[in-house]
Each structure stands twice: as C-alpha cells, then as structure tokens.
Amino acid sequence: MSNALDENAGSPVIYQIRIAGHLNPQWTGWFGNMSITLLAEGDTLLTGPVLDQPALYGLLKKVRNLGMTLLSVNRVEETQNQKRNEP
C-alpha cells in the first residue's frame, strides 16, 4: 500500500484542516506552526506544513481532543510556478 506522503519523504506537505466553529485564540500555540484563520461562515481553517502521516494524525488528535467537529482535511497542491523552480 502506498503512503500519500512517500513521494515527498522528508519534505513537509501543506495541509488545510477545516473545523466547525471558531477556535478560541488561547489554543493558537497548541497547533505549532499552523496558521489559524477564523472564517466568516463560522468555521476555523488550520493551514501549514505537515512533515509526515504521524504528524498529520497528531494534529487531527488535537482537533478531536478539543471536541471540535472535523469538516475536511485537504492537501494543498503546489502551484505550477513552484514546480518549475525545482531542480
């Protein structure tokens, strides 16, 4: 079985994790290097680099531990410009 992150082994992949409700600012530091955006619709978007599957599961566990509803997890694709600049 192939791991979705294998192709980027050692390189972080950008993910967006959307949760229902606005995350209280007191939890900002708990999510490390993820940026937190409070959306007008009332949801919260966590965006940032994730090194590997265990790190992704760790973030999802934190969402679960807060008792917040997970709405989606999306991998952010590289732009064509980023791909062209690679060696």
PyMOL commands that set and color helices and strands:
alter all, ss='L'
color gray80, all
select helices_A, chain A and resi 6-8+25-31+53-65+80-84
alter helices_A, ss='H'
color red, helices_A
select strands_A, chain A and resi 13-19+35-38+44-50+70-75
alter strands_A, ss='S'
color yellow, strands_A
deselect
rebuild
show_as cartoon
